[in-house]
């Protein structure tokens, strides 16, 4: 029987990841009654960071072997440049691993340079792992198809050496492109949507949609102030924020939130929670902070948006808690569509704010008379190669979808980004939605 010491490093990392994951499952039940909510969720977030790092360790070992160990027998192995390369690879991996912990310890009004560097390395790490795996798979497929899987020669060795070189070069190029793309202001995307039973006096009503700003280790006050200026320039009738505004506790990051107080949409500014609000375990304080900026949280509730031209014309704007609240057993929270739509009949138009597209799907299954659902969460995949996973995991990915005869779902690709300050294959967006009466 093989002992733990005899296992390869990758296997040891996999075992460690399994242990951390098992401890997370135990904590959810065992610690639920022994720790207060904030402490319990902080412990859970620490465990999630440790779990991610143990999983990454397997990839990091592969990166080290592909970019360092493979070249130790070359003629340049003893050179000063190769020593610098080893140090660079080690620092790159160390920064990538530390990114998850900055969320716990390095959050302020403006991002720390260390946090930006760590999350940039994490993004590059993901791209590099993808290319190393893809190029390795292509190499193995070529050997198999060429019938030379068992032969070794100079040509094979050269191709093997070129694989990490090409992967690193592609990673560097895409990292720079991703950073430049994410550093640009969000694009303003104007979308016209017909809303069944919207009063004619509310035709051309303008709603500005924000989502997934993720105030935290890599997004701070400066970027939020820029977003607010862009929103004000659009002069919306209503502004809605559909979740994932923040990744930190309200008290820690309060100064960064102050620009939200400048939003002055005449028919109001509204907010619903995303999954990341529940990860902060500070939702009640966030509600109070947003209310102080005249932003109304819709906590499984609705408001009547009354036409400025006629008090008899209105539609129902409702919002539901994010579905992650149920998973985390967050007391007093969780998606409750019946409560959210109480008083909203099919005689009037219904617009629902729901952070996750999956929640939008569930809502339409229960209430197909909803006319428009505004969501976010997917980030449009945010960056290659994560786009494919986001596409497969969500019933609506990004943009406008028509469901049935009189229902539309719009999914924002996000107004900023989560953690990694990169965008590849997606673009940050402020959505200007023009509602049309039929």
ABEGO torsion letter per residue (X at the ends): XBBAAABBAAAAAAAAAAAAAAAAAAAAAAAAAABBAAAAAAAAAAAAAAAAAAAAAAAAAAAAAAAAAAAAABAAAABAAAAAAAAAAAAAAAAAAAAAAAAAABBBABBBAAAAAAAAAAAAAAAAAAAAAAAAAAAAAAAAAAGAAABBBAAAAAAAAAAAAAAAAAAAAAAAAAAAAAABBBBBBBBBBBBBGBBAAABGBBBBBBBGAGBEAABBAAAAAAAAAAAAAAGBABBBBBEGABABBAAAAAAAAAAAAABABAAEBBBBBBAAAAAAGAAAAAAAAAAAAGBBBBBGBBBBBBBAABAABBBBBBBBBBAAAAAAGBBGBEBBAAAAABGBBAABBBBBBBABAAAAAAAAAABAABABBBBBGAGGGGBOAAAAAAAAABABABEBBBBEAABBBBBBAEABBBGBBBBBGBBBBBBBBBBBBX
